[in-house]
Amino acid sequence: MAEHALLRLLLELDEGRGVALARLAKRLDERVSVLLREGTALSDAVIGGEAGPGWVRLVCDDAGRWTAHLTPAGREAAQQLPAPP
């Protein structure tokens, strides 16, 4: 599942400062727009009347650069994921 790959990579790379979506996109071979959608679904955003799990926080700085941050709940969820195949 693609969100599992995103959570695993954030667990590996996020040292409290977040990880640039461009860096994640290169590592996962995905477009930044895809990661924005996945990150939004994994955040606490309400989509279709349902709040997400709150595992990821997306931040856009003044220069328009997006970073993804793993929340404490996301870190816990990522640590419980099964090993990749």
Phi, psi and omega per residue, in radians:
M1 nan 2.348 -3.045
A2 -1.083 -0.653 -3.132
E3 -1.158 -0.515 3.083
H4 -1.129 -0.743 3.120
A5 -1.080 -0.719 3.121
L6 -1.123 -0.795 3.128
L7 -1.098 -0.744 3.129
R8 -1.075 -0.771 -3.114
L9 -1.180 -0.686 3.068
L10 -1.103 -0.695 3.098
L11 -1.044 -0.692 -3.137
E12 -1.243 -0.736 -2.949
L13 -1.751 -0.477 -3.041
D14 -1.357 1.936 3.138
E15 -1.874 0.528 3.114
G16 1.736 -0.197 -3.141
R17 -1.837 -0.038 -3.078
G18 1.473 3.008 -3.127
V19 -2.293 2.291 3.131
A20 -1.042 2.348 3.118
L21 -1.081 -0.552 3.099
A22 -1.083 -0.703 3.112
R23 -1.156 -0.769 3.101
L24 -1.083 -0.715 -3.127
A25 -1.060 -0.748 3.123
K26 -1.127 -0.790 -3.101
R27 -1.158 -0.597 -3.089
L28 -1.680 -0.053 -3.090
D29 0.957 0.859 3.117
E30 -2.259 2.849 3.031
R31 -1.401 2.629 3.096
V32 -1.034 -0.653 -3.134
S33 -1.087 -0.614 3.097
V34 -1.168 -0.747 3.137
L35 -1.173 -0.577 3.052
L36 -1.095 -0.745 3.118
R37 -1.144 -0.809 -3.137
E38 -1.117 -0.758 3.130
G39 -1.094 -0.681 3.101
T40 -1.128 -0.728 3.121
A41 -1.137 -0.508 -3.133
L42 -1.580 -0.078 3.126
S43 -1.508 -2.926 3.088
D44 -1.654 0.252 3.122
A45 -1.094 2.566 3.095
V46 -1.619 2.081 3.140
I47 -2.200 2.121 -3.128
G48 1.091 0.540 3.117
G49 1.439 0.001 -3.126
E50 -2.018 2.248 3.064
A51 -1.366 2.487 3.095
G52 -1.286 3.100 -3.057
P53 -1.302 -0.246 3.130
G54 1.326 0.523 -3.099
W55 -1.503 -0.414 -3.074
V56 -2.260 2.511 3.037
R57 -2.125 2.184 3.123
L58 -1.772 2.380 -3.110
V59 -2.317 2.351 3.045
C60 -1.962 2.155 -3.128
D61 -1.453 -3.140 -3.089
D62 -1.098 -0.417 3.131
A63 -1.548 0.006 3.132
G64 1.513 0.208 3.128
R65 -1.534 2.257 -3.134
W66 -1.644 2.416 3.004
T67 -2.242 2.610 3.075
A68 -1.945 2.368 3.138
H69 -2.128 2.335 3.066
L70 -1.472 2.172 3.117
T71 -1.380 2.901 3.070
P72 -0.975 -0.696 3.097
A73 -1.144 -0.641 3.099
G74 -1.181 -0.673 3.099
R75 -1.078 -0.767 3.125
E76 -1.101 -0.780 3.134
A77 -1.105 -0.740 -3.119
A78 -1.138 -0.646 3.134
Q79 -1.188 -0.370 -3.122
Q80 -1.654 -0.041 3.135
L81 -1.159 2.551 3.042
P82 -1.165 2.700 3.125
A83 -1.059 2.516 3.125
P84 -1.156 2.661 -3.110
P85 -1.166 nan nan
